[in-house]
Amino acid sequence: MVTHFPFFLGMRVGTTIKPLCEYITSLGLPMRILARILEKRPYILGYDLEETVKPNVEALLSFGIRKEMLPLVIAQYPPILGLPLKTKLAAQQYFFNLKLQIDPDAFACAIEKLPQLVSLHQNIILKLVEFLRGRGISNEDVARMVVRCPQILLLRMELMKNSLYFFKSEMKRPISELLDYPEYFTYSLESRIKPRYMRVSTKGIRCSLDWFLNCSDQRFEERMRGDFIEGDAPGPSFTMGGKLQMPGSQLVSDDDNAESDDEIWWRIIPKIFRDVLLTASCTQVSSNFLCFLCQIPSSIALITKTDCKGLKYTY
């Protein structure tokens, strides 16, 4: 944390850090999860509580995000607390309604499942949407797929083409199954779709995409060894495995000068935090650091009190 965001050494624990952490946990996010978030993104401590964080939470609620979903939204995309969120939400909501015919309520559902949508470049979204429309899928069905599984908007075009080709040429299933289960595109063709489909087809089992894809390897093996095939049963909602990454190196944006979300923190946090290492004394910094370690759960801190005693400060 010190190397990634040294400015917190000069921040007051009682009036800045603690109120921010208490407010975020009051939204329903467990302290243990918040600690993990701060370990990876310590710059969140620099978000102004009154001027940035609280208005952003209010913006989420005003755009239809359910209060009980706020912890999940924050856990999935912590930088959402420091973005110029109201402007981004308004722009994306208008775009989704105009280009995808997705109404505000459905847009809110998509944001709950994938909050990164607020920062996703509109040209990237359009390319994926046009790809689906070009395969004979109606505008209404494309909108339904996006709302059900917005993660498809983050996928590479080539991977989607290969998965769709296999679906049509090898599996020979009706396109209606894709409309009901667009999560199909998020699975690896080589490591999951192909081998599992071969097992299912060899046994002569006729089942839905959800039945043989949306389960663990152990559960799949149990189903293959079973004497009977149970029907599709309600289970946990689909979640995309692994770390979500915004398209960047693989997909080229038309706006090369666009500001990245991870750079916005520098513009948003008060200037006093940027200059703190130049104005704070060694004693003040060391004292604040020890106080921070005492009041914030140990899982947040990457340096112990003992290690802190040996730190040298250079100005």
N, C-alpha and C positions, 0 to 999 in steps of 0.2 A: 504493500500500500504506500509506503514511504517513497519508493522509487517511481511509482506511477502517478501519485498525486501528493507531492510533499506539502502542498499548501494547507492541508488539514492540520499540520503541526501548529499553525498559528491561529486555528479556529477555536473559539470558546466551546467547551463541551456542554456546559450547562445551558447556554443560551442559543447555541446553533446546532450542534450535532445531536444532542439528546432530544430536543423537541422534534427534529426532523424524523429521527428513528421512531419516536413514540407515535407520531402522526401516521407514518406508513404502516406500522403494526396495528394501529387502531382501525385501519381499513380491512383488516383480516389476514394480512400477510404475517406468517409466523416469524418470530425473531431469528430463528435458526436459518430460515430461507433468506431473510434480509442480510444476515451475516455473510452468507455465501455470495450474495449479490455484491456486497460492498468489497469483498475480497477481490473480485474480478473487475468491478467497476467502481473504484473508490471515488472517482470524480463526482458521483451522485451526491456525496456529502457537500459539494459546492452549490447544489441547487438551492435557490432561495425558497424557503418554505412558504412565505406569504405571497411573494410576487410570482412564483413559478409553479411550485408543486400543487398547492391548494387550488389555484385557478385551473390547472390542467386536470385535476380530479373532477372538478365541477364541470369542465368541458366534456369529459367522457360521459358523465351522467346526463348532461343536457343533450348529447347526441344519441342517447338511447342505450348506452352500456349499462347493464344491470349492476347494482351495487354489489351483489354477491359475487360478481365476476371480476371485480377490480383486482383482488389479489392475484388471480390467474393472469390477467392482462399485464400487471406490473412484473410478475415473475418471468413471463415470456419475453418482455421487452422493457427492461428497466429504464432505458433512455427516454421513454415516452413521458416520464415525469419532468423532463427538462426541455422538451421541444416547444417551439411556438405552436402548440397543439391545436388551439381553436382554429387558426388559419388553415393548418394542414387538414384537419377533419372536414372543414367546410369545403375546401377544394376537392378532396377525394370523394366526399358524399355527392357533390354536384356532378363530378366526372362519372361515378358509378351509375348515377341515375340517368345521365344523358347518353352515355355510350353503351352501358350494359343493361339498361332498364331495370336496375336494382333499386328498390325503394328504400327510404331511410331506415325503416325497421329491419329489413334484410341486411342493409349495410352495417348496422350495429351488430347483428349476429356474426357477420364476417369478421369484424374487428375483434370481437370477443375470442374468436378462434385463432386469428392471426393479426395481432396488433401492429405487426410490422407493415401492414398495408398502408398505414398513414404516411410512411416514408417511401413506399415503392413507386418508382418512376412510372408515370402514366404510359409512356411509350412501350415499356416492357409489358405492362398489362395488356395493351392493345394487341401486341404481337401474338400473345398466347390466345387471346379471345378470337382474333382473326383466324388463327390456325384451326381452332375448333369449329368455327363457322364454316371454314373452307372444306371441312369434312362432312358437311351436310347436317350439322347440328343447328337447330333453330336458335334464334336469339333468346327466347324464353328458356330453353333447355340449358344454354350456356350460362345464363344467369343463375339458374337453379344449381348447376354444378359448382359455380364459384362460391355461392353462399354455403353450400354443404361442405365443400372442401377448398377453402381459399388457398391452401398450400400449393395447389396446382399452378398458381400464378408465379411461383418461385422456381419452377422446374425449367431445365434446359430444353430447348425446342427439339434437339436431336433425340434426346431420351424419350420424349413424348411420341415422336414419330415412330421410333422403333417399337415402343410398347403398343401403339395403336396398330401397327402393321402385324405384329404377332397376334393381337386380339382378333383381327379380321381374317388373316390368312391361315393361322394354325388353330386357334380356338373356335373360329367360325361362330361366334356368338352374336346375337342381335345388339345393335348399338344402344338399345334401351337399357341393357345391363350396365353400360358405362354411365348412363344418365343417373341410374339409381346408386351407383357406387363409383364416383369419380376418383376416390382414393386409390383406385387401381393404378393410376399413373405415378403415384408416389413410391411404389414398391420397385425394387431393383428387378429388372427383367431377367438378368442372368442368374442371380443368386436366390431369388424367391419365386418369381412368376413361372419361369420355364420349368424348373425342377418340380415344383409342387403341382403344376398342371399335368406334367407327364405322369406323376404318381396317380393323380386323380383319374386321368383318362385311361390309364392302364387297368385300373380297377373297375372301370365302367361306371364311376360315380357321377351322377348329374347333380351339381350343387351351384350355389350362387358364388360370385366372386368374393364376397365378404366371408363366406364359410371357410374357404381354403386359404385365403390370404391374411385375414385379420385375426391371426392367432399365433401363439408362440410355436417354436419348432417342436417342443415337447407335446403341446396340445395337438398339433397336426399329426404327429406320429401316433398318438392315442386314437385319433379319429381313423387313421389308416389301418390300425390293428383291430378296430372295433368290429363286432359282429353285426352291428346295426349302425345306421347313419342317422344321428339325431337332426332334427330340423334346426333352422337358424333360430337362435335364442337371443333375446336382448342382452347386450353386454355393455361394457364401458364404451364410451364414445371414442371414436378414432382419434389418436394423437400421433403426430408424425415423429418418428424416432430420430435421435441424434440432434446435433446442434443446428439450429436454424441459422442460415446465413443469407444475407441479402445478396441478390445478383450483383456482381461487380466485375470480377475478372473474366467471367465467362460471357457476360452480356454487356454490350457497350451502350451506354446512355448517350442520347443526343446532346445532353448538356454536360460537357466535360468539366465545366467549372462549378458544378453543383456542390454545395457544401455537404460533407458527410455528417451523419448523425453523431458519430463519435467525436467530431471536431466542434460541435455546437456548444458543448459545455464551456469551452474557453470564452465564448462570446456571452454566454448567459450568466455565469457566476459573477458576482460583484468584483470590481477591479481591486478592492482591498485585499481579496484572497490571492490575487496574482502577485501582489507586491509584498506579501507577508514575510517571505524569507529575507527580503532586503531591509525590512523595518523592525522585525521582531528580534529581541535579544536571545542569546543562547539559553539563558536561564528560563525565559518565557516559553520558548519552543520545547525545551526538555520537560518543563513542568506540565505543559498542556498535553504532551505526548503521554506522559505517565498517567495523567488524569484520565485521558481518553482510554487507555488500556484498562484502567480500574473500573470505569463505568460501562464500557461496551463489552458484550460477551467475548470471551477469549477466542472463540472461533473466528471472530472478525480479524483479530490482530495476527500479523505475520511475524512480529518481533516481540520478544518477551521483555519484561522489565530488566532482567539481567543484561540482555543484549543492548538495551537502550543506554545503559551506563557507559558503554564503550564507544558510543557514537561520537563522531567529531563533526562539528558544524563549520562550514566555510562560507563566508560572505564576501 
